[in-house]
Amino acid sequence: MASTRDIRRRIKSVKNTRQITKAMELVAASKMKRAQQATLAGRPYAQLMAEMLGALASRVDEAQHPFLTHREVKTRGVLLITTNIGLCGALNANLLKQVTEIKSPVKYVTIGRKGTQFIARTKRDLIADFKVDDRGSFNEVKVAVEFMMKQFLDGVIDTIEVLYPRFKNTLVQQTVLRPVLPLTNVRDFIQNLQTESGAVSKPQSDEREILFEPNAPQVLEALLPFYVNRYIHQLVLSAKASEFSARMVAMKTANDNASNLIDDLSLEYNKARQAAITQEILEISAGQAAL
C-alpha cells in the first residue's frame, strides 16, 4: 500500500488538474454560447439572401454562370475544417477518418492546425491553409473561400466541398461532407442555405415585374460568389459551435473523473492512515507488555 505522503501528493495533483479542466469547461461553454448566438443572428440575413436569389432564379438562364456549369470531375477540392487544439473528444478523429476514406484525387485547403498537420503528415495534396479565430470572422473565412473559388474557376479543382463537424446539439456533432460547387441549380442552393442557417420558411415566388440594373444575369454573377462566401461562413460557425460543445463535454467528463478519483484516493488515504494508527497502537501495546 502506498504511503500517506504519496497519496496526499496524488490527491493534490488531481485537485490541481480538476481546477484546470473546470476552467476549460467554463471557457468552452461561454464560447459555445457565443457561437450559437452568431449562428442564430445570421438566420434573418440568410433568409433575405435566399429570397433575393429566388427572385433572380426565375429570370435568368442558370446555365450561363460558371458556378452552375457541370464538368468532368478530375480533381476534387475539399475545405477541411478542424480545430487548432485538441481536448475536444473524438471530434477531430471523426473528421480525419473521413479524410482517409476519400480515395479519388483531392486537393485540400484547411482551416485549423489539426487538419493541416494531418494532411501534411499523411502526404496528401495540401494547396493552402488558413487561420480563423474562435469567433469565425467572416473576413478571415472569405479569404479561404475566395482562394478556393479562384482555383475552381481556373480549373485546378472541379468541385468545392466542405468537410466539417455540423452542430446538431450540445452532445451531438455530425461529420458532414457538404458539396458547394458546382451548384445543381439556384433553387437547391437556396434550400441548402436555409437548412444550414436554420431558416424554416421557404422563399415566396415573386411574380412582380422587377427591373435589374444593369441586368439580371450580371446581378446573379455578382451575387452568387457573395452567397457562396456567406454559406461557407455559416458552415464555419457551425463547426466552431461543434468544437466548443465537444470541448465542454470532454472537460466536464474529465472534471467528473477527477472528482471520482479524488474520492477513491481519499478513501485509500483514510485506510492507510487507519492502518498506520493501528500499527502504532499494536507496537505500543507490545512494548508495554515486554516491560
Backbone hydrogen bonds in HBPLUS format (Angstrom, degrees):
<---DONOR---> <-ACCEPTOR-->    atom                        ^
c    i                          cat <-CA-CA->   ^        H-A-AA   ^      H-
h    n   atom  resd res      DA  || num        DHA   H-A  angle D-A-AA Bond
n    s   type  num  typ     dist DA aas  dist angle  dist       angle   num
A0007-ILE N   A0003-SER O   3.08 MM   4  6.41 158.2  2.13 151.3 157.7     1
A0008-ARG N   A0004-THR O   2.91 MM   4  6.08 159.7  1.95 147.0 152.4     2
A0009-ARG N   A0005-ARG O   3.00 MM   4  6.23 152.6  2.08 144.3 152.0     3
A0010-ARG N   A0006-ASP O   2.99 MM   4  6.29 153.2  2.06 145.5 152.4     4
A0011-ILE N   A0007-ILE O   2.90 MM   4  6.18 158.8  1.94 152.9 158.7     5
A0012-LYS N   A0008-ARG O   2.99 MM   4  6.20 161.0  2.03 148.1 152.8     6
A0013-SER N   A0009-ARG O   3.02 MM   4  6.25 155.5  2.08 144.2 151.0     7
A0014-VAL N   A0010-ARG O   2.92 MM   4  6.15 162.5  1.95 153.9 157.8     8
A0015-LYS N   A0011-ILE O   2.95 MM   4  6.12 156.3  2.00 149.1 155.8     9
A0016-ASN N   A0012-LYS O   3.05 MM   4  6.31 154.7  2.12 146.1 152.3    10
A0017-THR N   A0013-SER O   3.04 MM   4  6.36 154.4  2.11 145.2 152.4    11
A0018-ARG N   A0014-VAL O   2.85 MM   4  6.11 152.7  1.92 147.7 155.7    12
A0019-GLN N   A0015-LYS O   3.02 MM   4  6.32 149.1  2.12 145.9 153.4    13
A0020-ILE N   A0016-ASN O   3.23 MM   4  6.57 151.8  2.32 143.3 150.1    14
A0021-THR N   A0017-THR O   2.98 MM   4  6.32 167.5  2.00 158.7 161.1    15
A0022-LYS N   A0018-ARG O   2.93 MM   4  5.98 154.0  2.00 146.0 153.1    16
A0023-ALA N   A0019-GLN O   3.06 MM   4  6.23 157.5  2.11 142.1 147.8    17
A0024-MET N   A0020-ILE O   2.94 MM   4  6.23 160.9  1.98 153.5 159.0    18
A0025-GLU N   A0021-THR O   2.89 MM   4  6.03 146.6  2.00 140.2 149.5    19
A0026-LEU N   A0022-LYS O   3.07 MM   4  6.35 155.7  2.13 148.1 153.4    20
A0027-VAL N   A0023-ALA O   2.99 MM   4  6.26 158.1  2.04 150.3 156.4    21
A0028-ALA N   A0024-MET O   2.94 MM   4  6.04 164.4  1.96 147.5 151.9    22
A0029-ALA N   A0025-GLU O   2.96 MM   4  6.13 152.2  2.04 143.3 151.1    23
A0030-SER N   A0026-LEU O   3.05 MM   4  6.26 154.3  2.12 143.8 150.1    24
A0031-LYS N   A0027-VAL O   2.99 MM   4  6.28 161.8  2.02 152.4 157.2    25
A0032-MET N   A0028-ALA O   2.81 MM   4  5.94 152.9  1.88 146.9 154.9    26
A0033-LYS N   A0029-ALA O   3.06 MM   4  6.22 159.3  2.10 145.0 149.6    27
A0034-ARG N   A0030-SER O   3.13 MM   4  6.41 154.3  2.20 143.5 150.3    28
A0035-ALA N   A0031-LYS O   2.91 MM   4  6.16 155.2  1.97 148.6 155.2    29
A0036-GLN N   A0032-MET O   2.91 MM   4  6.16 157.6  1.96 151.6 157.7    30
A0037-GLN N   A0033-LYS O   3.00 MM   4  6.20 154.3  2.06 144.4 151.4    31
A0038-ALA N   A0034-ARG O   2.97 MM   4  6.22 149.7  2.06 144.0 152.1    32
A0039-THR N   A0035-ALA O   3.02 MM   4  6.29 153.1  2.09 145.8 152.6    33
A0040-LEU N   A0036-GLN O   2.97 MM   4  6.24 160.2  2.01 149.7 154.9    34
A0041-ALA N   A0037-GLN O   2.85 MM   4  5.98 152.3  1.92 145.2 153.2    35
A0042-GLY N   A0038-ALA O   3.24 MM   4  6.41 133.2  2.48 136.4 146.4    36
A0042-GLY N   A0039-THR O   3.25 MM   3  5.37 137.2  2.44  97.1 108.2    37
A0043-ARG N   A0040-LEU O   3.21 MM   3  5.48 162.1  2.24 108.9 114.4    38
A0046-ALA N   A0042-GLY O   2.92 MM   4  6.11 158.4  1.97 153.2 159.6    39
A0047-GLN N   A0043-ARG O   2.90 MM   4  6.11 156.1  1.96 155.2 162.0    40
A0048-LEU N   A0044-PRO O   2.98 MM   4  6.21 156.6  2.04 145.0 150.8    41
A0049-MET N   A0045-TYR O   2.97 MM   4  6.24 157.1  2.02 148.5 154.9    42
A0050-ALA N   A0046-ALA O   2.95 MM   4  6.17 156.2  2.01 145.8 152.2    43
A0051-GLU N   A0047-GLN O   3.01 MM   4  6.31 152.9  2.08 147.3 154.2    44
A0052-MET N   A0048-LEU O   2.99 MM   4  6.27 159.2  2.04 150.7 156.0    45
A0053-LEU N   A0049-MET O   2.91 MM   4  6.10 164.0  1.93 153.7 158.3    46
A0054-GLY N   A0050-ALA O   2.85 MM   4  5.96 147.0  1.96 140.8 150.6    47
A0055-ALA N   A0051-GLU O   3.03 MM   4  6.27 145.9  2.15 142.2 150.3    48
A0056-LEU N   A0052-MET O   3.19 MM   4  6.53 141.2  2.35 139.8 149.9    49
A0056-LEU N   A0053-LEU O   3.16 MM   3  5.08 124.2  2.49  91.2 105.3    50
A0057-ALA N   A0053-LEU O   2.91 MM   4  6.08 146.8  2.02 146.6 156.0    51
A0059-ARG N   A0056-LEU O   2.94 MM   3  5.37 162.4  1.97 119.2 124.6    52
A0064-GLN N   A0061-ASP O   3.14 MM   3  5.99 168.2  2.16 124.2 127.9    53
A0065-HIS N   A0062-GLU O   3.15 MM   3  5.92 164.2  2.18 123.5 127.1    54
A0068-LEU N   A0065-HIS O   2.95 MM   3  5.43 154.1  2.02 114.6 122.9    55
A0069-THR N   A0066-PRO O   3.38 MM   3  5.07 167.2  2.40  98.4 101.8    56
A0183-LEU N   A0067-PHE O   2.83 MM 116  6.06 151.4  1.91 160.0 166.8    57
A0158-ASP N   A0075-THR O   2.77 MM  83  5.69 171.1  1.77 176.0 173.3    58
A0076-ARG N   A0105-PRO O   3.00 MM  29  6.31 167.9  2.01 151.9 147.9    59
A0107-LYS N   A0076-ARG O   2.85 MM  31  6.23 158.2  1.90 161.4 167.0    60
A0077-GLY N   A0159-THR O   3.14 MM  82  5.30 121.6  2.50 109.2 124.9    61
A0161-GLU N   A0077-GLY O   2.80 MM  84  6.12 146.4  1.91 152.4 163.8    62
A0078-VAL N   A0107-LYS O   3.06 MM  29  6.40 161.3  2.09 155.3 161.0    63
A0109-VAL N   A0078-VAL O   2.93 MM  31  6.21 157.6  1.98 156.0 156.8    64
A0079-LEU N   A0161-GLU O   2.68 MM  82  6.07 165.5  1.70 163.0 166.4    65
A0163-LEU N   A0079-LEU O   2.88 MM  84  6.07 160.1  1.92 146.9 153.4    66
A0080-LEU N   A0109-VAL O   2.78 MM  29  6.19 153.3  1.85 159.2 166.4    67
A0111-ILE N   A0080-LEU O   2.84 MM  31  6.18 154.8  1.91 165.1 163.6    68
A0081-ILE N   A0163-LEU O   2.97 MM  82  6.22 169.9  1.98 175.4 174.0    69
A0082-THR N   A0111-ILE O   2.87 MM  29  6.23 163.4  1.89 165.1 170.7    70
A0114-LYS N   A0083-THR O   3.03 MM  31  5.89 166.0  2.05 160.6 165.2    71
A0091-LEU N   A0088-CYS O   3.44 MM   3  6.14 164.4  2.46 132.3 135.2    72
A0094-ASN N   A0090-ALA O   2.97 MM   4  6.05 159.1  2.01 155.7 158.7    73
A0095-LEU N   A0091-LEU O   3.37 MM   4  6.66 154.5  2.44 141.9 148.4    74
A0096-LEU N   A0092-ASN O   2.89 MM   4  6.12 167.9  1.91 160.5 163.1    75
A0097-LYS N   A0093-ALA O   2.91 MM   4  5.99 144.8  2.04 142.1 151.8    76
A0098-GLN N   A0094-ASN O   3.20 MM   4  6.40 149.0  2.30 137.7 144.7    77
A0098-GLN N   A0095-LEU O   3.11 MM   3  5.20 119.5  2.49  95.1 109.4    78
A0099-VAL N   A0095-LEU O   3.13 MM   4  6.56 142.8  2.28 140.3 150.8    79
A0100-THR N   A0096-LEU O   3.15 MM   4  6.49 153.3  2.23 144.6 149.9    80
A0101-GLU N   A0098-GLN O   3.17 MM   3  5.17 138.2  2.35  95.7 107.5    81
A0102-ILE N   A0099-VAL O   3.12 MM   3  5.47 163.2  2.15 111.6 117.0    82
A0108-TYR N   A0125-ASP O   2.77 MM  17  6.05 173.6  1.78 167.3 169.7    83
A0127-ILE N   A0108-TYR O   2.93 MM  19  6.02 160.8  1.97 160.6 165.5    84
A0110-THR N   A0128-ALA O   3.12 MM  18  6.63 154.6  2.19 141.5 147.6    85
A0130-PHE N   A0110-THR O   2.84 MM  20  6.22 159.3  1.89 160.7 166.6    86
A0116-THR N   A0112-GLY O   3.24 MM   4  6.49 161.7  2.27 149.8 155.3    87
A0117-GLN N   A0113-ARG O   2.92 MM   4  6.09 165.6  1.94 156.5 159.4    88
A0118-PHE N   A0114-LYS O   3.11 MM   4  6.26 156.5  2.16 142.5 148.9    89
A0119-ILE N   A0115-GLY O   2.96 MM   4  6.14 169.4  1.98 155.6 158.0    90
A0120-ALA N   A0116-THR O   3.03 MM   4  6.16 162.6  2.06 149.0 154.1    91
A0121-ARG N   A0117-GLN O   2.85 MM   4  5.90 157.0  1.91 144.7 151.9    92
A0122-THR N   A0118-PHE O   2.95 MM   4  6.05 153.4  2.02 150.7 156.4    93
A0124-ARG N   A0119-ILE O   3.03 MM   5  5.29 160.8  2.07 158.8 160.0    94
A0123-LYS N   A0120-ALA O   3.19 MM   3  5.05 157.4  2.24  99.5 105.6    95
A0136-GLY N   A0133-ASP O   3.01 MM   3  5.52 161.4  2.04 115.9 122.0    96
A0141-VAL N   A0137-SER O   3.07 MM   4  6.36 162.1  2.10 153.7 158.8    97
A0142-LYS N   A0138-PHE O   2.82 MM   4  5.91 153.1  1.89 150.3 158.3    98
A0145-VAL N   A0141-VAL O   3.03 MM   4  6.32 164.1  2.06 157.0 161.9    99
A0146-GLU N   A0142-LYS O   2.88 MM   4  5.93 167.3  1.90 152.2 155.6   100
A0147-PHE N   A0143-VAL O   3.13 MM   4  6.24 148.3  2.24 138.7 147.2   101
A0148-MET N   A0144-ALA O   3.11 MM   4  6.41 157.5  2.16 146.6 152.0   102
A0149-MET N   A0145-VAL O   2.87 MM   4  6.16 156.2  1.93 152.4 159.7   103
A0150-LYS N   A0146-GLU O   3.00 MM   4  6.13 151.7  2.08 141.6 148.5   104
A0151-GLN N   A0147-PHE O   3.05 MM   4  6.36 156.1  2.11 146.4 152.9   105
A0152-PHE N   A0148-MET O   2.90 MM   4  6.14 147.9  2.00 144.7 154.1   106
A0153-LEU N   A0149-MET O   2.92 MM   4  6.15 160.9  1.95 148.9 153.2   107
A0154-ASP N   A0150-LYS O   2.89 MM   4  6.02 147.1  2.00 145.6 154.9   108
A0156-VAL N   A0151-GLN O   2.95 MM   5  5.16 133.4  2.17 157.5 161.4   109
A0157-ILE N   A0151-GLN O   3.42 MM   6  5.93 159.2  2.47 119.1 120.3   110
A0155-GLY N   A0152-PHE O   3.20 MM   3  5.24 153.4  2.27  99.5 107.5   111
A0160-ILE N   A0181-LEU O   2.85 MM  21  4.88 156.4  1.90 137.0 135.8   112
A0180-VAL N   A0160-ILE O   2.80 MM  20  5.46 154.6  1.86 163.4 163.3   113
A0181-LEU N   A0160-ILE O   3.12 MM  21  4.88 159.2  2.16 130.5 136.8   114
A0162-VAL N   A0178-ARG O   2.80 MM  16  5.03 161.9  1.83 140.5 145.9   115
A0178-ARG N   A0162-VAL O   2.72 MM  16  5.03 160.9  1.75 153.0 148.0   116
A0164-TYR N   A0176-VAL O   3.01 MM  12  5.65 159.4  2.06 158.3 162.0   117
A0176-VAL N   A0164-TYR O   2.96 MM  12  5.65 176.6  1.96 169.2 169.9   118
A0166-ARG N   A0174-GLN O   2.57 MM   8  4.97 154.1  1.64 163.8 155.1   119
A0174-GLN N   A0166-ARG O   2.91 MM   8  4.97 148.7  2.01 148.3 147.3   120
A0168-LYS N   A0172-VAL O   3.25 MM   4  5.63 153.8  2.32 153.5 154.2   121
A0169-ASN N   A0172-VAL O   3.18 MM   3  5.22 168.6  2.19 145.6 145.5   122
A0172-VAL N   A0169-ASN O   3.24 MM   3  5.22 136.3  2.44  98.2 110.0   123
A0189-PHE N   A0185-ASN O   3.18 MM   4  6.46 155.8  2.25 148.1 155.3   124
A0190-ILE N   A0186-VAL O   2.92 MM   4  6.22 153.7  1.99 151.7 158.4   125
A0191-GLN N   A0187-ARG O   3.07 MM   4  6.39 156.1  2.13 145.6 151.8   126
A0192-ASN N   A0188-ASP O   2.92 MM   4  6.22 157.9  1.97 150.8 156.4   127
A0193-LEU N   A0189-PHE O   2.90 MM   4  6.09 159.1  1.94 149.3 155.3   128
A0194-GLN N   A0190-ILE O   2.96 MM   4  6.20 158.0  2.01 149.7 155.2   129
A0195-THR N   A0191-GLN O   2.91 MM   4  6.10 157.9  1.95 147.4 153.9   130
A0196-GLU N   A0192-ASN O   2.99 MM   4  6.17 166.7  2.01 154.7 156.6   131
A0197-SER N   A0193-LEU O   3.09 MM   4  6.14 153.1  2.16 143.0 150.6   132
A0198-GLY N   A0194-GLN O   2.92 MM   4  5.86 124.9  2.23 141.1 153.6   133
A0199-ALA N   A0194-GLN O   3.00 MM   5  4.87 125.3  2.30 141.7 146.3   134
A0219-VAL N   A0215-ASN O   3.04 MM   4  6.28 153.4  2.11 153.5 161.9   135
A0220-LEU N   A0216-ALA O   2.91 MM   4  6.14 160.1  1.95 156.8 161.8   136
A0221-GLU N   A0217-PRO O   2.94 MM   4  6.15 154.9  2.00 144.2 151.3   137
A0222-ALA N   A0218-GLN O   3.03 MM   4  6.20 144.7  2.16 139.6 148.1   138
A0223-LEU N   A0219-VAL O   2.93 MM   4  6.10 148.1  2.03 146.7 155.9   139
A0224-LEU N   A0220-LEU O   2.94 MM   4  5.85 165.7  1.96 156.0 157.5   140
A0226-PHE N   A0223-LEU O   3.04 MM   3  5.23 114.2  2.50 102.1 118.2   141
A0227-TYR N   A0223-LEU O   2.91 MM   4  6.20 154.4  1.97 156.6 165.0   142
A0228-VAL N   A0224-LEU O   2.88 MM   4  6.18 153.3  1.95 155.8 163.3   143
A0229-ASN N   A0225-PRO O   2.98 MM   4  6.25 156.8  2.04 146.4 152.3   144
A0230-ARG N   A0226-PHE O   2.97 MM   4  6.27 156.0  2.03 145.6 152.2   145
A0231-TYR N   A0227-TYR O   2.84 MM   4  6.03 153.2  1.91 146.8 154.3   146
A0232-ILE N   A0228-VAL O   3.00 MM   4  6.21 170.5  2.01 156.3 157.2   147
A0233-HIS N   A0229-ASN O   2.98 MM   4  6.09 151.9  2.06 144.3 152.9   148
A0234-GLN N   A0230-ARG O   3.06 MM   4  6.31 144.3  2.19 139.7 148.3   149
A0234-GLN N   A0231-TYR O   3.10 MM   3  5.15 122.1  2.45  94.6 108.7   150
A0235-LEU N   A0231-TYR O   3.18 MM   4  6.62 143.4  2.32 140.0 150.0   151
A0235-LEU N   A0232-ILE O   3.04 MM   3  4.92 118.1  2.44  91.4 107.0   152
A0236-VAL N   A0232-ILE O   2.95 MM   4  6.31 150.0  2.04 148.6 156.8   153
A0237-LEU N   A0233-HIS O   3.00 MM   4  6.31 156.5  2.05 148.5 154.2   154
A0238-SER N   A0234-GLN O   3.05 MM   4  6.30 152.3  2.13 141.3 148.8   155
A0239-ALA N   A0235-LEU O   2.90 MM   4  6.20 150.9  1.99 144.0 152.3   156
A0240-LYS N   A0236-VAL O   2.86 MM   4  6.19 151.9  1.94 150.3 158.0   157
A0241-ALA N   A0237-LEU O   2.99 MM   4  6.26 159.8  2.03 148.3 153.3   158
A0242-SER N   A0238-SER O   2.97 MM   4  6.22 151.5  2.05 144.3 152.5   159
A0243-GLU N   A0239-ALA O   2.88 MM   4  6.15 155.1  1.94 147.3 153.9   160
A0244-PHE N   A0240-LYS O   3.06 MM   4  6.32 170.3  2.07 158.1 158.4   161
A0245-SER N   A0241-ALA O   3.00 MM   4  6.06 151.5  2.09 142.2 150.7   162
A0246-ALA N   A0242-SER O   2.89 MM   4  6.02 168.4  1.90 153.6 156.7   163
A0247-ARG N   A0243-GLU O   2.92 MM   4  6.13 156.2  1.98 148.2 155.5   164
A0248-MET N   A0244-PHE O   2.90 MM   4  5.96 155.4  1.96 140.2 147.1   165
A0249-VAL N   A0245-SER O   2.99 MM   4  6.24 164.8  2.02 153.6 157.1   166
A0250-ALA N   A0246-ALA O   2.93 MM   4  6.07 159.6  1.97 145.0 151.3   167
A0251-MET N   A0247-ARG O   2.87 MM   4  6.00 160.3  1.91 150.2 155.2   168
A0252-LYS N   A0248-MET O   2.92 MM   4  6.09 150.7  2.01 144.8 153.3   169
A0253-THR N   A0249-VAL O   2.94 MM   4  6.17 156.7  2.00 148.1 154.2   170
A0254-ALA N   A0250-ALA O   2.95 MM   4  6.21 155.9  2.01 143.8 150.8   171
A0255-ASN N   A0251-MET O   2.81 MM   4  5.98 150.5  1.90 142.0 150.6   172
A0256-ASP N   A0252-LYS O   2.89 MM   4  6.14 157.5  1.94 149.0 154.4   173
A0257-ASN N   A0253-THR O   2.90 MM   4  6.13 159.7  1.95 149.0 154.9   174
A0258-ALA N   A0254-ALA O   2.91 MM   4  6.10 151.3  1.99 143.5 151.3   175
A0259-SER N   A0255-ASN O   3.04 MM   4  6.33 152.8  2.12 144.3 151.2   176
A0260-ASN N   A0256-ASP O   2.97 MM   4  6.30 158.5  2.02 150.2 155.9   177
A0261-LEU N   A0257-ASN O   2.88 MM   4  6.10 154.4  1.94 145.9 153.4   178
A0262-ILE N   A0258-ALA O   2.90 MM   4  6.13 151.5  1.98 146.2 153.8   179
A0263-ASP N   A0259-SER O   3.03 MM   4  6.32 155.6  2.09 146.7 152.9   180
A0264-ASP N   A0260-ASN O   3.00 MM   4  6.31 158.3  2.05 148.0 153.6   181
A0265-LEU N   A0261-LEU O   2.86 MM   4  6.08 160.0  1.90 150.0 155.7   182
A0266-SER N   A0262-ILE O   2.80 MM   4  5.94 152.7  1.88 147.2 155.0   183
A0267-LEU N   A0263-ASP O   3.02 MM   4  6.25 156.5  2.07 146.3 151.9   184
A0268-GLU N   A0264-ASP O   2.96 MM   4  6.24 157.7  2.01 145.6 152.1   185
A0269-TYR N   A0265-LEU O   2.76 MM   4  5.96 149.4  1.86 145.0 154.0   186
A0270-ASN N   A0266-SER O   2.92 MM   4  6.16 158.3  1.97 148.3 153.4   187
A0271-LYS N   A0267-LEU O   3.00 MM   4  6.26 154.8  2.07 147.1 153.9   188
A0272-ALA N   A0268-GLU O   2.93 MM   4  6.15 160.3  1.97 146.8 152.3   189
A0273-ARG N   A0269-TYR O   2.81 MM   4  6.02 158.8  1.85 150.5 156.9   190
A0274-GLN N   A0270-ASN O   2.86 MM   4  6.00 157.1  1.92 143.5 150.1   191
A0275-ALA N   A0271-LYS O   2.86 MM   4  6.05 153.7  1.93 146.3 154.0   192
A0276-ALA N   A0272-ALA O   2.93 MM   4  6.15 150.9  2.02 144.0 151.7   193
A0277-ILE N   A0273-ARG O   2.97 MM   4  6.25 155.3  2.03 147.9 154.2   194
A0278-THR N   A0274-GLN O   2.90 MM   4  6.09 162.9  1.93 149.1 154.0   195
A0279-GLN N   A0275-ALA O   2.95 MM   4  6.10 155.0  2.01 143.4 150.3   196
A0280-GLU N   A0276-ALA O   3.01 MM   4  6.26 151.6  2.09 143.2 150.5   197
A0281-ILE N   A0277-ILE O   2.96 MM   4  6.28 155.5  2.02 150.6 157.2   198
A0282-LEU N   A0278-THR O   2.97 MM   4  6.25 159.2  2.01 149.6 155.1   199
A0283-GLU N   A0279-GLN O   2.98 MM   4  6.21 154.0  2.05 145.1 152.1   200
A0284-ILE N   A0280-GLU O   2.93 MM   4  6.19 154.0  2.00 146.2 153.3   201
A0285-SER N   A0281-ILE O   2.87 MM   4  6.08 164.7  1.89 151.9 156.5   202
A0286-ALA N   A0282-LEU O   2.86 MM   4  6.01 158.4  1.90 146.6 152.9   203
A0287-GLY N   A0283-GLU O   2.94 MM   4  6.10 149.0  2.04 140.7 148.9   204
A0288-GLN N   A0284-ILE O   2.94 MM   4  6.24 158.5  1.99 153.8 158.8   205
A0289-ALA N   A0285-SER O   3.00 MM   4  6.22 153.6  2.08 147.0 154.3   206
A0290-ALA N   A0286-ALA O   3.09 MM   4  6.26 147.6  2.20 140.0 148.2   207
A0291-LEU N   A0287-GLY O   3.19 MM   4  6.50 138.0  2.38 139.3 149.8   208
A0291-LEU N   A0288-GLN O   3.19 MM   3  5.17 128.1  2.48  92.1 105.3   209
